[in-house]
Amino acid sequence: MSQNQPGRIRITEYIDLDLEQEQWLCNRCGHTFGPARDNYKKGCLLYDRDPREIHPPLVTGQYNFSPDPLWVRIVEFYCPSCGTQIETEYLPPGHPITWDVDIDIDRLKERIGKGELRITDQRLEVVE
């Protein structure tokens, strides 16, 4: 993906915010995950893993140090276009997917408009 696109801010290792379009983007392939005022995870592919596949038992028997799927689930999030793994969550079964990135877009645009912040190399900088 090309760097230094106007209005684009690196949010996580794999997620960018297109501030002008108000969209979440994969910074590896440019895939749009959806509106930036919503949870980017809604636009990802999900793989609900059995924790015993990831953490095999260390010893035999009932108490084997392997996570119990009745107590925990592992959810992996992938970009549907390039297959990059975006995020992983350990959640109790039945718990909703977390909304871990919630940016005040209106305030961010306001501060950039006032010249308090600027975007340089996909990063926010405070203007001194």
DSSP file (Angstrom, degrees, kcal/mol; ACC not computed):
  #  RESIDUE AA STRUCTURE BP1 BP2  ACC     N-H-->O    O-->H-N    N-H-->O    O-->H-N    TCO  KAPPA ALPHA  PHI   PSI    X-CA   Y-CA   Z-CA
    1    1 A M              0   0    0      0, 0.0     2,-0.1     0, 0.0    28,-0.1   0.000 360.0 360.0 360.0 138.9    0.0    0.0    0.0
    2    2 A S        -     0   0    0      1,-0.1     3,-0.3     2,-0.0     2,-0.1  -0.405 360.0-133.1 -71.3 146.4    1.3    3.4   -0.8
    3    3 A Q  S    S+     0   0    0      1,-0.2    -1,-0.1    -2,-0.1   119,-0.0  -0.402  74.1  34.9 -93.1 169.8    2.4    5.6    2.1
    4    4 A N        +     0   0    0      1,-0.2    -1,-0.2    -2,-0.1   117,-0.1   0.837  67.0 169.4  58.3  41.4    1.7    9.3    2.9
    5    5 A Q    >   -     0   0    0     -3,-0.3     3,-1.8     1,-0.1    -1,-0.2  -0.711  44.3-100.6 -81.8 133.8   -1.8    9.4    1.5
    6    6 A P  T 3  S+     0   0    0      0, 0.0    14,-0.2     0, 0.0     3,-0.1  -0.225 103.2  11.6 -57.6 137.6   -3.5   12.7    2.6
    7    7 A G  T 3  S+     0   0    0      1,-0.2    12,-3.4   112,-0.1     2,-0.5   0.553  95.8 127.2  75.8   7.9   -5.9   12.3    5.5
    8    8 A R  E <   -A   18   0A   0     -3,-1.8     2,-0.4    10,-0.2    10,-0.2  -0.865  37.1-171.5-105.1 130.2   -4.8    8.8    6.3
    9    9 A I  E     -A   17   0A   0      8,-2.6     8,-2.9    -2,-0.5     2,-0.5  -0.969  24.3-127.1-123.7 131.5   -3.7    8.0    9.9
   10   10 A R  E     +A   16   0A   0    112,-3.4     6,-0.2    -2,-0.4   114,-0.2  -0.659  33.3 169.0 -74.4 122.5   -2.0    4.8   11.1
   11   11 A I        -     0   0    0      4,-2.5     2,-0.2    -2,-0.5     5,-0.2   0.819  63.3  -1.8-103.6 -47.1   -4.1    3.6   14.1
   12   12 A T  S    S-     0   0    0      3,-2.0    -1,-0.3     0, 0.0    74,-0.0  -0.727  90.6 -81.0-131.5-175.9   -2.8    0.1   14.7
   13   13 A E  S    S+     0   0    0     -2,-0.2     3,-0.0     1,-0.2    73,-0.0   0.815 129.8  16.5 -58.2 -30.5   -0.2   -2.1   13.0
   14   14 A Y  S    S+     0   0    0     72,-0.2    13,-2.2     1,-0.1     2,-0.5   0.460 112.3  79.9-123.6  -4.2   -2.7   -3.1   10.3
   15   15 A I  E     - B   0  26A   0     11,-0.2    -4,-2.5    12,-0.1    -3,-2.0  -0.919  50.1-174.3-116.3 131.2   -5.5   -0.5   10.5
   16   16 A D  E     -AB  10  25A   0      9,-2.8     9,-2.6    -2,-0.5     2,-0.5  -0.859  18.6-137.0-114.3 154.9   -5.6    3.0    9.0
   17   17 A L  E     -AB   9  24A   0     -8,-2.9    -8,-2.6    -2,-0.3     2,-1.1  -0.967   5.7-152.9-109.8 120.6   -8.2    5.7    9.4
   18   18 A D  E  >> -AB   8  23A   0      5,-2.9     4,-1.6    -2,-0.5     5,-1.5  -0.828  14.7-171.3 -88.6 101.3   -9.1    7.6    6.2
   19   19 A L  T  45S+     0   0    0    -12,-3.4    -1,-0.2    -2,-1.1   -11,-0.1   0.845  78.9  51.6 -67.9 -35.4  -10.2   10.8    8.0
   20   20 A E  T  45S+     0   0    0    -13,-0.4    -1,-0.2     1,-0.2   -13,-0.1   0.918 122.0  31.0 -68.8 -43.3  -11.6   12.4    4.8
   21   21 A Q  T  45S-     0   0    0    -14,-0.1    -2,-0.2     2,-0.1    -1,-0.2   0.565 102.3-131.9 -89.5 -10.4  -13.8    9.4    3.9
   22   22 A E  T  <5 +     0   0    0     -4,-1.6    14,-2.4     1,-0.2    15,-0.4   0.955  59.7 135.8  54.4  55.0  -14.3    8.4    7.5
   23   23 A Q  E   < -BC  18  35A   0     -5,-1.5    -5,-2.9    12,-0.3     2,-0.4  -0.962  57.5-125.4-131.7 147.7  -13.5    4.8    6.7
   24   24 A W  E     -BC  17  34A   0     10,-2.8     9,-2.5    -2,-0.3    10,-0.9  -0.774  36.1-170.8 -86.0 137.0  -11.3    2.0    8.3
   25   25 A L  E     -BC  16  32A   0     -9,-2.6    -9,-2.8    -2,-0.4     2,-0.5  -0.961  29.4-118.8-131.6 147.2   -8.8    0.6    5.9
   26   26 A C  E  >  -B   15   0A   0      5,-2.5     4,-2.1    -2,-0.3   -11,-0.2  -0.737  22.5-151.7 -75.5 125.8   -6.3   -2.3    5.8
   27   27 A N  T  4 S+     0   0    0    -13,-2.2   -12,-0.1    -2,-0.5    -1,-0.1   0.429  90.7  57.9 -85.1   5.3   -2.9   -0.7    5.5
   28   28 A R  T  4 S+     0   0    0    -14,-0.4    -1,-0.2     3,-0.1   -13,-0.1   0.810 130.3   2.1 -93.8 -40.1   -1.6   -3.8    3.7
   29   29 A C  T  4 S-     0   0    0      2,-0.1    -2,-0.2   -28,-0.1     0, 0.0   0.531  93.2-114.4-126.5 -11.0   -4.0   -3.9    0.8
   30   30 A G     <  +     0   0    0     -4,-2.1    -3,-0.1     1,-0.3     0, 0.0   0.496  54.5 161.7  88.7   3.4   -6.3   -0.8    1.2
   31   31 A H        -     0   0    0     -6,-0.1    -5,-2.5     1,-0.1     2,-0.6  -0.312  39.5-125.5 -58.0 138.4   -9.5   -2.9    1.8
   32   32 A T  E     -C   25   0A   0     -7,-0.2    -7,-0.2     1,-0.1    -1,-0.1  -0.789  22.0-172.3 -89.5 122.7  -12.3   -0.8    3.4
   33   33 A F  E     -     0   0A   0     -9,-2.5    -8,-0.1    -2,-0.6    -1,-0.1   0.701  52.7 -91.2 -85.2 -21.8  -13.6   -2.4    6.6
   34   34 A G  E     -C   24   0A   0    -10,-0.9   -10,-2.8     9,-0.1    -1,-0.3  -0.860  69.4 -11.4 139.3-174.1  -16.4    0.0    7.0
   35   35 A P  E >   -C   23   0A   0      0, 0.0     3,-1.6     0, 0.0   -12,-0.3  -0.264  51.2-135.0 -62.1 140.0  -17.4    3.4    8.5
   36   36 A A  T 3  S+     0   0    0    -14,-2.4    67,-0.4     1,-0.3   -13,-0.2   0.605 104.2  65.3 -72.0 -11.1  -14.9    4.8   11.0
   37   37 A R  T 3  S+     0   0    0    -15,-0.4    -1,-0.3     2,-0.1     2,-0.2   0.309 103.3  57.8 -90.8   9.1  -17.9    5.6   13.3
   38   38 A D  S <  S-     0   0    0     -3,-1.6     2,-0.5    -4,-0.1    -4,-0.0  -0.762 105.7 -74.6-128.1 174.3  -18.5    1.9   13.7
   39   39 A N    >   -     0   0    0     -2,-0.2     3,-1.8     1,-0.2     4,-0.3  -0.604  32.9-147.5 -75.3 121.6  -16.4   -1.1   14.8
   40   40 A Y  G >  S+     0   0    0     -2,-0.5     3,-1.8     1,-0.3    -1,-0.2   0.765  92.6  73.7 -60.0 -24.7  -13.8   -2.0   12.2
   41   41 A K  G >  S+     0   0    0      1,-0.3     3,-1.4     2,-0.2    -1,-0.3   0.717  80.1  71.9 -65.8 -19.8  -14.2   -5.7   13.2
   42   42 A K  G <  S+     0   0    0     -3,-1.8    -1,-0.3     1,-0.3    -2,-0.2   0.765  98.2  49.5 -65.1 -23.5  -17.6   -5.8   11.5
   43   43 A G  G <  S+     0   0    0     -3,-1.8    -1,-0.3    -4,-0.3     2,-0.2   0.354  97.9  91.4 -95.8   5.1  -15.7   -5.7    8.2
   44   44 A C  S <  S-     0   0    0     -3,-1.4     2,-0.4    -4,-0.1    35,-0.2  -0.586  80.4-112.2 -96.9 158.8  -13.3   -8.5    9.0
   45   45 A L  E     -D   78   0B   0     33,-2.9    33,-2.7    -2,-0.2     2,-0.4  -0.751  37.5-145.7 -80.8 138.3  -13.4  -12.2    8.5
   46   46 A L  E     -D   77   0B   0     -2,-0.4     2,-0.5    31,-0.2    31,-0.2  -0.878  16.9-169.0-111.7 140.6  -13.7  -14.0   11.9
   47   47 A Y  E     -D   76   0B   0     29,-2.3    29,-2.5    -2,-0.4     2,-1.0  -0.948  11.4-155.9-126.3 109.2  -12.3  -17.4   12.9
   48   48 A D  E     -D   75   0B   0     -2,-0.5    27,-0.2    27,-0.2     2,-0.2  -0.756  23.7-157.7 -87.6 103.6  -13.7  -18.6   16.2
   49   49 A R  E     -D   74   0B   0     25,-3.3    25,-1.3    -2,-1.0    -2,-0.0  -0.497  20.7-120.3 -89.6 149.4  -10.9  -21.0   17.3
   50   50 A D    >>  -     0   0    0     -2,-0.2     3,-2.0     1,-0.1     4,-0.9  -0.788  24.5-140.7 -79.6 121.0  -11.0  -23.8   19.8
   51   51 A P  H 3> S+     0   0    0      0, 0.0     4,-2.9     0, 0.0     3,-0.1   0.761  98.8  65.5 -60.2 -23.4   -8.5  -22.8   22.5
   52   52 A R  H 34 S+     0   0    0      1,-0.2    16,-0.0     2,-0.2    -3,-0.0   0.750  96.7  56.9 -70.7 -21.6   -7.3  -26.4   22.8
   53   53 A E  H <4 S+     0   0    0     -3,-2.0    -1,-0.2     1,-0.1    -4,-0.0   0.852 114.9  36.7 -72.1 -34.9   -6.0  -26.1   19.2
   54   54 A I  H  < S+     0   0    0     -4,-0.9    -2,-0.2     1,-0.3    -1,-0.1   0.874 128.5  32.9 -84.9 -41.0   -3.9  -23.1   20.1
   55   55 A H  S  < S-     0   0    0     -4,-2.9    -1,-0.3    12,-0.1     3,-0.1  -0.757  82.2-162.4-118.9  82.2   -2.9  -24.2   23.6
   56   56 A P        -     0   0    0      0, 0.0    -3,-0.1     0, 0.0    -4,-0.0  -0.248  37.4 -82.2 -63.8 154.0   -2.6  -28.0   23.6
   57   57 A P        -     0   0    0      0, 0.0     8,-0.2     0, 0.0     3,-0.1  -0.238  30.3-155.9 -57.0 141.3   -2.6  -29.8   26.9
   58   58 A L  S    S+     0   0    0      6,-2.3     2,-0.3     1,-0.2     7,-0.1   0.738  79.7  14.6 -88.3 -27.1    0.8  -29.8   28.7
   59   59 A V  S    S-     0   0    0      5,-0.7    -1,-0.2     2,-0.1     2,-0.1  -0.923  87.5-100.3-139.7 164.3   -0.1  -32.9   30.7
   60   60 A T  S    S+     0   0    0     -2,-0.3     3,-0.2    -3,-0.1     2,-0.2  -0.489  75.4  54.1 -84.2 159.1   -2.8  -35.6   30.5
   61   61 A G  S    S-     0   0    0      1,-0.2    -2,-0.1    -2,-0.1     3,-0.1  -0.455  99.8 -58.5 110.9 176.4   -5.9  -35.5   32.7
   62   62 A Q  S    S+     0   0    0      1,-0.2     2,-1.0    -2,-0.2    -1,-0.2   0.878 126.6  52.9 -65.0 -39.7   -8.7  -33.1   33.6
   63   63 A Y        +     0   0    0     -3,-0.2    -1,-0.2     1,-0.1    -3,-0.0  -0.787  67.5 140.7-101.4  93.0   -6.4  -30.4   34.9
   64   64 A N        -     0   0    0     -2,-1.0    -6,-2.3     2,-0.2    -5,-0.7   0.246  67.5-111.0-124.4  11.9   -4.0  -30.0   32.0
   65   65 A F  S    S+     0   0    0      1,-0.2    -2,-0.1    -8,-0.2    -3,-0.0   0.594  76.9 128.2  68.0  12.2   -3.3  -26.2   31.7
   66   66 A S  S    S-     0   0    0     -7,-0.1    -1,-0.2     1,-0.0    -2,-0.2  -0.847  70.1-103.3 -97.2 134.4   -5.2  -26.0   28.4
   67   67 A P        -     0   0    0      0, 0.0   -12,-0.1     0, 0.0    -1,-0.0  -0.298  33.6-124.6 -58.7 136.3   -7.9  -23.3   28.2
   68   68 A D    >>  -     0   0    0      1,-0.1     3,-2.3   -17,-0.1     4,-1.9  -0.712   7.0-143.2 -83.9 123.6  -11.4  -24.8   28.6
   69   69 A P  T 34 S+     0   0    0      0, 0.0    -1,-0.1     0, 0.0     5,-0.0   0.661 101.1  64.5 -64.4 -13.4  -13.7  -23.9   25.7
   70   70 A L  T 34 S+     0   0    0      1,-0.1     3,-0.1    22,-0.1    -2,-0.0   0.657 113.8  32.5 -77.4 -14.6  -16.6  -23.6   28.2
   71   71 A W  T <4 S+     0   0    0     -3,-2.3     2,-0.3     1,-0.3    -1,-0.1   0.650 125.6  23.6-113.1 -24.3  -14.7  -20.7   29.8
   72   72 A V     <  -     0   0    0     -4,-1.9     2,-0.4    20,-0.2    -1,-0.3  -0.999  52.6-166.3-147.4 146.3  -12.8  -19.0   26.9
   73   73 A R  E     - E   0  91B   0     18,-3.1    18,-2.7    -2,-0.3     2,-0.5  -0.966  16.0-141.7-127.6 150.8  -13.0  -18.6   23.2
   74   74 A I  E     -DE  49  90B   0    -25,-1.3   -25,-3.3    -2,-0.4     2,-0.5  -0.957  16.4-168.5-114.2 121.2  -10.3  -17.2   20.8
   75   75 A V  E     -DE  48  89B   0     14,-2.7    14,-2.6    -2,-0.5     2,-0.4  -0.945   2.1-163.2-113.7 124.3  -11.6  -15.0   18.0
   76   76 A E  E     -DE  47  88B   0    -29,-2.5   -29,-2.3    -2,-0.5     2,-0.4  -0.867   6.4-151.2-106.2 141.1   -9.2  -14.1   15.2
   77   77 A F  E     -DE  46  87B   0     10,-2.8     9,-2.8    -2,-0.4    10,-1.2  -0.945  16.1-176.4-116.0 130.2   -9.9  -11.2   12.8
   78   78 A Y  E     -DE  45  85B   0    -33,-2.7   -33,-2.9    -2,-0.4     7,-0.2  -0.912  33.2-109.0-126.6 150.1   -8.6  -11.2    9.2
   79   79 A C     >  -     0   0    0      5,-2.3     4,-1.7    -2,-0.3   -35,-0.1  -0.660  26.6-144.5 -70.9 126.6   -8.7   -8.8    6.2
   80   80 A P  T  4 S+     0   0    0      0, 0.0    -1,-0.1     0, 0.0   -36,-0.1   0.675  93.9  46.7 -70.3 -14.7  -11.1  -10.4    3.7
   81   81 A S  T  4 S+     0   0    0      3,-0.1    -2,-0.0     1,-0.0    -3,-0.0   0.908 129.2  13.6 -91.5 -48.9   -9.0   -9.1    0.8
   82   82 A C  T  4 S-     0   0    0      2,-0.1    -1,-0.0   -51,-0.0     0, 0.0   0.555  92.4-123.7-109.2  -9.5   -5.4  -10.0    1.7
   83   83 A G     <  +     0   0    0     -4,-1.7     2,-0.2     1,-0.3     0, 0.0   0.552  51.4 158.1  80.7   7.0   -5.8  -12.4    4.6
   84   84 A T        -     0   0    0      1,-0.1    -5,-2.3    -6,-0.1     2,-0.6  -0.452  47.2-120.4 -65.0 133.1   -3.7  -10.4    7.0
   85   85 A Q  E     -E   78   0B   0     -7,-0.2    -7,-0.3     1,-0.2     3,-0.1  -0.682  34.0-179.5 -76.8 118.8   -4.5  -11.3   10.6
   86   86 A I  E     -     0   0B   0     -9,-2.8     2,-0.3    -2,-0.6   -72,-0.2   0.859  55.2 -13.7 -88.4 -41.3   -5.6   -7.9   12.1
   87   87 A E  E     -E   77   0B   0    -10,-1.2   -10,-2.8   -73,-0.1     2,-0.3  -0.977  48.7-147.2-160.5 160.1   -6.4   -8.8   15.7
   88   88 A T  E     -E   76   0B   0     -2,-0.3     2,-0.4   -12,-0.2   -12,-0.2  -0.996  15.2-167.9-137.4 138.9   -7.0  -11.7   18.2
   89   89 A E  E     -E   75   0B   0    -14,-2.6   -14,-2.7    -2,-0.3     2,-0.6  -0.981  15.9-151.7-128.4 141.1   -9.4  -11.6   21.2
   90   90 A Y  E     +E   74   0B   0     -2,-0.4   -16,-0.2   -16,-0.2    -2,-0.0  -0.966  35.4 166.8-105.2 117.6   -9.7  -14.0   24.2
   91   91 A L  E     -E   73   0B   0    -18,-2.7   -18,-3.1    -2,-0.6     3,-0.1  -0.926  41.7-104.4-132.7 152.5  -13.4  -13.7   25.3
   92   92 A P    >   -     0   0    0      0, 0.0     3,-2.3     0, 0.0   -20,-0.2  -0.533  58.7 -88.3 -67.6 145.0  -15.8  -15.6   27.5
   93   93 A P  T 3  S+     0   0    0      0, 0.0   -23,-0.0     0, 0.0   -20,-0.0  -0.303 116.4  20.7 -54.9 135.6  -18.3  -17.6   25.5
   94   94 A G  T 3  S+     0   0    0      1,-0.3     0, 0.0    -3,-0.1     0, 0.0   0.236  90.6 131.0  88.5 -14.0  -21.3  -15.5   24.6
   95   95 A H    <   -     0   0    0     -3,-2.3    -1,-0.3     1,-0.1     3,-0.1  -0.517  62.1-113.3 -72.1 137.6  -19.4  -12.2   25.2
   96   96 A P        -     0   0    0      0, 0.0    -1,-0.1     0, 0.0     2,-0.1  -0.284  39.6 -86.6 -67.8 158.1  -19.9   -9.8   22.3
   97   97 A I        -     0   0    0      1,-0.1     2,-0.1    -6,-0.1   -56,-0.0  -0.402  53.9-111.9 -60.1 136.7  -16.9   -8.8   20.1
   98   98 A T        -     0   0    0     -3,-0.1     2,-0.8    -2,-0.1   -57,-0.2  -0.395  11.3-140.5 -75.8 151.8  -15.1   -5.9   21.8
   99   99 A W        +     0   0    0      1,-0.1     3,-0.1    -2,-0.1    -1,-0.1  -0.875  33.4 165.4-108.6  93.1  -15.0   -2.4   20.3
  100  100 A D        +     0   0    0     -2,-0.8     2,-0.5     1,-0.2    -1,-0.1   0.582  57.0  54.0 -94.6 -11.1  -11.5   -1.5   21.1
  101  101 A V        +     0   0    0      2,-0.0     2,-0.4     0, 0.0   -61,-0.2  -0.957  55.5 159.2-128.4 114.2  -10.9    1.6   18.8
  102  102 A D        -     0   0    0     -2,-0.5     2,-0.4    -3,-0.1   -65,-0.1  -0.897  16.4-172.6-136.5 103.1  -13.4    4.5   19.2
  103  103 A I        -     0   0    0     -2,-0.4     2,-1.7   -67,-0.4     3,-0.2  -0.794  29.9-126.7-103.9 137.1  -12.1    7.8   17.9
  104  104 A D     >  +     0   0    0     -2,-0.4     4,-2.3     1,-0.2     5,-0.2  -0.640  34.0 179.6 -78.2  88.2  -13.8   11.1   18.3
  105  105 A I  H  > S+     0   0    0     -2,-1.7     4,-2.7     1,-0.2     5,-0.2   0.882  74.1  53.6 -63.7 -41.7  -13.7   11.9   14.6
  106  106 A D  H  > S+     0   0    0      1,-0.2     4,-2.2     2,-0.2    -1,-0.2   0.931 112.2  44.1 -61.2 -45.4  -15.5   15.3   14.9
  107  107 A R  H  > S+     0   0    0      2,-0.2     4,-2.6     1,-0.2    -1,-0.2   0.889 112.5  52.8 -66.9 -39.3  -13.0   16.6   17.5
  108  108 A L  H  X S+     0   0    0     -4,-2.3     4,-2.1     2,-0.2    -2,-0.2   0.933 111.2  46.1 -62.1 -46.2  -10.0   15.2   15.6
  109  109 A K  H  X S+     0   0    0     -4,-2.7     4,-2.7     1,-0.2    -1,-0.2   0.894 111.8  53.1 -62.3 -39.8  -11.2   17.0   12.4
  110  110 A E  H  X S+     0   0    0     -4,-2.2     4,-2.0    -5,-0.2    -2,-0.2   0.932 109.8  46.8 -61.2 -46.7  -11.8   20.2   14.4
  111  111 A R  H  <>S+     0   0    0     -4,-2.6     5,-2.1     2,-0.2     6,-1.3   0.860 113.6  47.9 -67.7 -35.3   -8.3   20.1   15.9
  112  112 A I  H ><5S+     0   0    0     -4,-2.1     3,-1.0     4,-0.2    -1,-0.2   0.919 111.1  52.0 -68.0 -42.6   -6.7   19.5   12.6
  113  113 A G  H 3<5S+     0   0    0     -4,-2.7    -2,-0.2     1,-0.3    -1,-0.2   0.841 108.9  50.0 -61.1 -35.2   -8.8   22.3   11.1
  114  114 A K  T 3<5S-     0   0    0     -4,-2.0    -1,-0.3    -5,-0.2    -2,-0.2   0.561 116.7-115.1 -79.3  -9.1   -7.7   24.7   13.8
  115  115 A G  T < 5S+     0   0    0     -3,-1.0    -3,-0.2    -4,-0.4    -2,-0.1   0.598  84.4 119.5  84.5  10.9   -4.0   23.8   13.2
  116  116 A E  S   <S+     0   0    0     -5,-2.1    11,-2.9    -6,-0.2     2,-0.3   0.822  81.0  24.4 -74.9 -31.5   -3.5   22.2   16.6
  117  117 A L  E     -F  126   0C   0     -6,-1.3     2,-0.3     9,-0.2    -2,-0.2  -0.903  67.3-171.6-128.7 157.0   -2.7   18.9   15.0
  118  118 A R  E     -F  125   0C   0      7,-2.0     7,-2.7    -2,-0.3     2,-0.6  -0.979  25.2-120.3-144.3 158.4   -1.4   17.8   11.6
  119  119 A I  E     +F  124   0C   0     -2,-0.3     2,-0.4     5,-0.2     5,-0.2  -0.893  34.4 171.2-101.7 120.2   -0.9   14.5    9.8
  120  120 A T  E >  S-F  123   0C   0      3,-3.0     3,-1.5    -2,-0.6    -2,-0.1  -0.994  71.1 -12.9-130.7 124.6    2.7   13.7    8.8
  121  121 A D  T 3  S-     0   0    0     -2,-0.4    -1,-0.1     1,-0.3     3,-0.1   0.886 128.3 -56.1  52.2  42.9    3.7   10.3    7.4
  122  122 A Q  T 3  S+     0   0    0      1,-0.2  -112,-3.4  -114,-0.2     2,-0.4   0.669 119.1 107.9  64.5  21.0    0.4    8.9    8.5
  123  123 A R  E <  S-F  120   0C   0     -3,-1.5    -3,-3.0  -114,-0.2     2,-0.3  -0.955  71.5-117.2-126.9 147.1    0.9   10.0   12.1
  124  124 A L  E     -F  119   0C   0     -2,-0.4     2,-0.4    -5,-0.2    -5,-0.2  -0.641  31.7-170.8 -80.5 137.7   -0.7   12.7   14.1
  125  125 A E  E     -F  118   0C   0     -7,-2.7    -7,-2.0    -2,-0.3     2,-0.4  -0.977  23.6-123.9-127.1 143.2    1.7   15.5   15.3
  126  126 A V  E     -F  117   0C   0     -2,-0.4     2,-0.6    -9,-0.2    -9,-0.2  -0.729  27.5-131.5 -81.1 131.2    1.0   18.3   17.7
  127  127 A V              0   0    0    -11,-2.9    -1,-0.0    -2,-0.4    -2,-0.0  -0.762 360.0 360.0 -86.9 122.9    1.7   21.7   16.1
  128  128 A E              0   0    0     -2,-0.6    -1,-0.1     0, 0.0   -12,-0.1   0.438 360.0 360.0 -84.1 360.0    3.9   23.8   18.4
